[in-house]
Amino acid sequence: MLTKFSISQLCIGLVILSLGALGAAFIAEYVFMIAPCKLCIYQRYTYLVLAIISTITLCFRLAFVQRFLLLCAVVVVLVGCLTAFYHVGVEQQIFTEPFSCTSSINESSLLTLEEMKNQIYNKTPQCSEVSFSFLGISMAGWNGILLLTIFILLVRYLYATNLMNNVRKYAK
């Protein structure tokens, strides 16, 4: 079934999916006022980079360049998937929260009244707090499921279209 799609169709689908995921994240943030934590912000980069790689792949017609870019997309999606599931682990208290997620108020420095007010009003939520969940799964969990699905489909597409075999041939 996957072999029915051309690389162009796959890349257009990835761009649409990436922009849809980013759109959903921004709607959650700006319409429903669900403030993202640092790990949530990092997970958005996966979709941005995936959209860029897919768009660049559409511009090239050389098969080996397309293969290389799709392999880059697989790596980007895998890293994003691992980040999402790490975030779920932080939410479930399996992993400790990274330093970048904790409040970083330096007690030794003197803050002006304006700086203190900015820290209070612009407080980013902790990565261990679940801001929103649907069917008992947090947004990070849904993101991990989506990225894992994209990863599996990309790898299956590469194998089904023999792109992986051709990449090995070029590597020799």
N, C-alpha and C positions, 0 to 999 in steps of 0.2 A: 504494500500500500504506500509506503513512504517513497518508493521509487517513482511514483507518478508525479511528484513535485520536482520542479527544476530548482536550481540553486537560487535563481531570482525570486521565485515564489516563496521559497523558504525564508530568504532574507527580508522580503516585504512583510511576511508574517511575523518575523522576529521584531522588526521595527514597530509594527502596529501593536504587538504584544508589549513591547518595552514602553512605548509611549502611553499605552493604556494603564500599565502598572504605575508609571510615574504620575499619570493623571489621577489615578485613584488615591495615591499617597498624598498628593497636593490637595485633593478634595477633602480627604480626611483631616488634613492639617488646617486648611483655611476655611472650609465650609462648616465642618463639624467640630472644629476647635480641639482636635486631638493632637496635642503637642508631641512631636517625635523626640526620642532620646538620641544620643550620639550614635548608637549602633543602628538605629532606624535610618538615620541620615546616611551612614556608610553603605547600607544595603541599597539605597537609591542609586549609588554610583554604578552598581552592577548593570542596571537597566540602561543607564546613560551610555556606558561603554559598549554594551551589547548593541544598542541602536546605532552608535557610531560605526562599530565594526561591520554591522550588517549593511549600513549605507555605503561604506567604502567597498564592501564586497560587490555590491550592485554596480559600482563604477568600473570594476575590472572584468575583463573577459578572458584573461589568461587562467587556465584551469589550475595551475599550480599555485597562483596567487590566491584564488578563491579557496582552494583547499587549506592553504596556510591560514587565511583569515578565519575560516570556519573552525579550525583547530584552536585559534586564539579565542574565539567565541566560546568554545567548549571549556577552556581553562577559566575564562572570566565567569562563566555561569557556575562552574564548580566552586570557585572561590566565594562567589555570592551565596551559593547554597550552604557552604560550610559556615559562613558568617551568620546566616539566618538561623541555622540550627544551633550554633554557639549562643546566639541571642536567646533562643528558646531555653537553652541550658542555664543561662544566667537568670532568666525569669523563673525557672523552676528550682533555683538555688543549687543546681548541680555544679555549676562553675562559679567562681568568684567574679564579681563585677570588675571589668577593666578599670584602670585608673582614670581613663578619659571619661568614664561615665559618672564617677563620683563627684560630689561637690568639691570644688577646689578653691576654697576660700583660704587664703594665706593669712593666718592670724598675726604674723610678724609684720605685715605691711599695714600702714595706715590708709584707710580708704576715705575718700571724700563722701559727703552726703549723697551727691549725685551718683557715684560709683556704687554705693550701698543700695540706693534705690533701684539702679539698673539690675543689680544682682537679684534683688527680690522679685521684681516684675518680669524679668527675662529668665526665670528659673527653668532650666531644662529638666524634664523628668528623669528619674533614675532608670537605668537600663533594666533593673530587676523588677520594675513596676509594669504591670500589664495595663496599658491605657484602654485597650478595647479588645474584646474577643468575640468571636462568632462561632457558634456550635462548640464552645469550650476550647477553641483553638485561638491563640493570640494572632495578631497581625504578622508577627515574626514567623510564627508557625505556618500560616498560610503562604507567606512569602517563600519559606523553605520548601514547601510542597510544590509551589509553582515552579521554582527554580530547579528542583529535582526532576520534575516532569520535563522541563525544557532540556535539561542535561541528558536525560535518557533518550528523548526524541532526537536530539542532535547527534548523539553517538550512534543510535540506530540508523539514522539517515546516512551518516558517513560510512557505516559498514554496508548498508543496503545498496548504496550507489558505488561501492568499491573505492570510495575516495581514500579510505584508510590504506588500502593496499597500494594505491598509486603514490601516496605520501611516502610509504616505506621504500618504494622503488626510487623515488627522487632522493631519499636520504642516503642511499648506498653510493 
